[in-house]
Amino acid sequence: MSSTSSTGSTGSISSSPAPAELLTDRLRLRTWPGDDVAAVLAGEWSAGWAEDFPAEGDQVIVGLFADNPAWLGEFGHRQIIERESGLVVGSIGLFWPPGDDGALEIGYGVVASRRGRGYASEATRALTAFALTAPGVHSVAAGVELSNPASVRVLEKAGFERCGDGPEENTARYRVIR
């Protein structure tokens, strides 16, 4: 993969020489190292993590990696690392592979101690742009509970537009189309 970049406040993205890492102004998005997967599964904590990482959602996703090995690939799940501190502060992921219609689902979470800094939107914007470079991917979508306005705002700030109601009551679907 070639290195790409664009500019913008907290919105620039570049890929490192290794396809496993994406860089934004304030974040690194790297694929999950095997040692970190093992630590989460064992209920252990690493010195390279924020004090409240992993959150419950991170634990759930890591528990599904064995049944979904593609989630650990180039277009899969990543850790969100705060560049300033070097600490893992959340995770974000693409639920690979895309559907027959070229749609790919994204999910994200930032630990409570780092919320309100725009990290989730910054990471979502970067991973979405990267996902849209994948062969056969035409859109990236996310479901959100309307009772969680912060998550709705994350998607809106990342360029997603509401495209309908979700399958469950009080949920909505958002997406970005290439």
N, C-alpha and C positions, 0 to 999 in steps of 0.2 A: 504494500500500500504506500502510496506517495504521501509526503507530508503536505498538509493543507492548512491554510489559516485564513481567517477573516478578522476584521477589527470591530470594536464596539465595546462600550463600557460593560464590564462583567459579562460580556457576551462573546468575546473572541474565543475561538477554538483552534487548536492545532493538534495534530497527532504527532506523537513522538516517533522516532525511527522504528520502535517496536509497535506492532499493531495492537498490542494489548493495553496501551495507555493513551488516554486522551487528556489534553491539558486545556483548562480555561484560565481566565485571569487569576482566580483564587483557588482552583481545585485541580486535583488529579483524579482521573477515573481509571482505575486499573482492574483488570480481571482478578478474580479471587485467587490468591495464592493457596496452594494445597494445605500449607501449615495453618492458615487462618480458618479454612473450612474445617479442618480437624479440630482446632481449638473450639470453634463454636459448637460443633457436634458433641464435644466432650464437656461442654459447659465451663470452659476455661476462659480466662481473660488475658489479653496481650498488652504489653507496655506500649505498643504502637497504636492503641485504640483510645478514643475519648473514654472518659470514665463511665459513661452510660451506653457505650457500644458493647455488644450488639443489642439492639432493641428487639422486641418480640417478633416483629415482622422479618427482621434479618434472620432470626433463628428459624422461623418457618421456611423461608426461601432456601436457606442452606440445607435444611432437612430434605428438601425436594431435589437437590442436585443429583443425587445418585440415580433417581428415576428419570432425570432430564439432563443428560450429559451435554447436550447442545447449549444449555444455559451457561456453561462455562467457556464457551467458544468466543471467538472474536466479536460476534454480535450478540453476546449474552449479558450476563449480570456482572456488575462491577462494584467495587468499593468506592465510596466518595471520600477523598482524602483532602483535608484542609492543607493547602500548600504552606501556609505560614507556620503551622505547628507540626506538620507531618503526621498528624493523627487521623485515623479512620473515624469519620463522623456520620456515616450513613451508608446506604447502598441504593443502587438503581439498577434496573434490569430490563432487558428486552426478552420477551417470552418467545424464543426462537423455536421452530422456524415460523416464517410468516404463513398466513392462510392462503388458500388458493386464489383469493382476490388481491393478494399482495399486501394485506393488512398485518401489522405487527403491533402487539400490545406492549406497553411500557408501565412499569411500576417503580416507585421511589419512596424513600424515607430518610429523614435526617433525625439524629438523636435530639432529644429535648434541649440539651445544653447548647445546641448550635442552631436552633430554629430562629426564624425572624431575621436572618442575615441574607436571605436570597439564595442560599446554597442549592435548595431543591430546584428552583427555577433555572439556575445557571447550569446545573448538571443535566436537567431534563432537556434544555435547549441544546446542549452539546451532544448528548447521546442520540437525540432525535435527528439532528443534522447528520450524524455519523450513520445512523440506521438507514436513512434515505439514500445513502450511497451503495447499499447492499443490493446485489442483483435480485430482481423480482419484488422488491419492497416499494410500494406505491404510497403507503400511508402508515402513520403511527397513531395509535389510539390509546385512550385511557378511560377507565371508569372511575367515577368519584361519587362519594356520598355528599349530597347537598347540605347535610348537617355539618360538613367540614369545610367552611368557607376558605380556610387557609389553603387547603389542597386545590380547591377550585381556582384560587388566585395563582398558585404555582403554575397550573396548566395555562391559564390566560397569559401570564407573564412570559411563558415559554413559547407563545405563539399558537397554542391550540385554540380551536373554536368549537363551541358546543354543536354537536351534530344530532342530538336527540336525547331521549330519556333512556336510562339504563334498564336492565331487565328486572330490577327490584325496585320497590317503592322508594322514593326519595333519592334516587341515583340518576346520574346523567352520564352521557358519553361525550368525550371530546376527542378531536383528532387534528392532525396536520397532514395535508396531502402534498405529495411532490408535484 
